Amino acid sequence: MRTTIGSARNKSKKRLFKRAKGYRGGRGKLTRTVKETLLRSGAYAFRDRRVRKRDFRKLWITRINAGTRQHGLRYSEFIYGLKLANIELDRKTLSEMAIHDAAAFKDICDKVKETLAESATA
């Protein structure tokens, strides 16, 4: 006869319900539904760890673009000018500078403008 109340089964169910804490209705109370929900939530978590990186990059680019527009540059010109001027700052740092350290960001924009002007005449 098959046993259904063994300690291993109880332990695994307890582990599942612990992970499903806070889920509403059957998603937190019924074993089969909890399993399905946890599988799905794991897939969402895996996917969204990658989506988060995309979203932050978009945010940084938007902030940099807003900052460069104030100094008469477009984002694409600014990034190209950074490459020409050999300024190796990542987008996260540049966006933080655009928000919190406007003077330093203005200096970088001026340096980029100079570099772009030199490359245009050369």
C-alpha positions as CSV (number, residue, x, y, z in Angstrom):
1,M,0.0,0.0,0.0
2,R,1.2,3.5,-0.9
3,T,1.7,5.9,2.0
4,T,0.8,9.6,1.6
5,I,1.6,11.0,5.0
6,G,5.3,10.3,5.2
7,S,7.7,12.8,6.8
8,A,9.5,13.4,3.4
9,R,6.2,14.4,1.8
10,N,5.3,16.7,4.6
11,K,8.7,18.3,4.6
12,S,8.5,19.0,0.8
13,K,5.0,20.4,1.1
14,K,6.1,22.6,4.0
15,R,9.0,23.9,1.8
16,L,6.6,24.7,-1.0
17,F,4.1,26.5,1.2
18,K,6.9,28.5,2.8
19,R,8.0,29.7,-0.7
20,A,4.3,30.5,-1.5
21,K,3.8,32.6,1.6
22,G,1.6,35.6,0.9
23,Y,0.0,34.2,-2.2
24,R,-3.8,34.6,-2.2
25,G,-6.5,31.9,-2.4
26,G,-5.6,28.5,-3.7
27,R,-2.3,29.8,-5.0
28,G,-1.1,29.7,-1.4
29,K,-3.3,26.9,0.0
30,L,-3.5,24.1,-2.5
31,T,-0.5,21.9,-3.2
32,R,-0.9,21.5,-6.9
33,T,-1.8,25.1,-7.5
34,V,1.2,26.2,-5.3
35,K,3.5,24.1,-7.4
36,E,2.3,25.6,-10.7
37,T,2.4,29.1,-9.3
38,L,6.0,28.7,-8.0
39,L,7.1,27.3,-11.4
40,R,5.6,30.3,-13.2
41,S,6.9,32.8,-10.7
42,G,10.4,31.3,-11.1
43,A,10.2,31.8,-14.8
44,Y,9.0,35.4,-14.4
45,A,11.9,36.1,-12.0
46,F,14.4,34.6,-14.4
47,R,13.1,36.7,-17.3
48,D,12.8,39.9,-15.3
49,R,16.3,39.8,-13.9
50,R,17.3,40.4,-17.5
51,V,14.6,42.9,-18.3
52,R,15.7,45.0,-15.3
53,K,19.1,45.5,-16.9
54,R,17.4,46.7,-20.1
55,D,15.1,49.0,-18.2
56,F,17.9,50.7,-16.2
57,R,19.9,51.2,-19.4
58,K,16.9,52.9,-21.0
59,L,16.5,55.1,-17.9
60,W,20.2,56.1,-17.9
61,I,20.1,57.0,-21.6
62,T,16.9,59.1,-21.1
63,R,18.6,61.0,-18.3
64,I,21.9,61.5,-20.3
65,N,19.8,62.7,-23.3
66,A,18.0,65.3,-21.1
67,G,21.3,66.5,-19.7
68,T,23.0,66.8,-23.0
69,R,20.1,68.7,-24.6
70,Q,20.6,71.4,-22.0
71,H,24.1,71.8,-23.3
72,G,23.2,71.9,-27.0
73,L,24.1,68.3,-27.9
74,R,22.1,65.2,-28.9
75,Y,22.6,61.9,-27.1
76,S,24.2,60.2,-30.2
77,E,26.6,63.1,-30.8
78,F,27.5,63.0,-27.1
79,I,28.3,59.3,-27.0
80,Y,30.3,59.6,-30.3
81,G,32.2,62.6,-28.8
82,L,33.0,60.6,-25.7
83,K,34.5,57.8,-27.8
84,L,36.6,60.4,-29.8
85,A,37.8,62.1,-26.6
86,N,38.7,58.7,-25.0
87,I,36.4,59.4,-22.0
88,E,35.5,55.9,-20.7
89,L,32.5,56.6,-18.3
90,D,29.6,54.2,-18.3
91,R,26.0,55.3,-18.8
92,K,25.1,54.8,-15.2
93,T,27.9,57.2,-14.0
94,L,27.0,59.7,-16.6
95,S,23.3,59.7,-15.7
96,E,24.2,60.2,-12.0
97,M,26.5,63.1,-12.9
98,A,23.8,64.7,-15.1
99,I,21.4,64.7,-12.0
100,H,23.7,65.3,-9.0
101,D,26.9,66.9,-10.4
102,A,25.8,69.3,-13.1
103,A,29.1,71.2,-13.1
104,A,31.2,68.1,-13.9
105,F,28.6,67.0,-16.5
106,K,28.9,70.4,-18.1
107,D,32.7,70.1,-18.3
108,I,32.4,66.7,-20.0
109,C,29.9,68.2,-22.5
110,D,32.3,71.1,-23.2
111,K,35.1,68.6,-23.7
112,V,32.9,66.6,-26.1
113,K,32.0,69.7,-28.1
114,E,35.7,70.6,-28.5
115,T,36.5,67.1,-29.7
116,L,33.7,67.1,-32.1
117,A,34.7,70.5,-33.5
118,E,38.3,69.3,-33.9
119,S,37.2,66.2,-35.7
120,A,34.9,68.2,-38.0
121,T,37.8,70.5,-39.1
122,A,40.3,67.6,-39.5
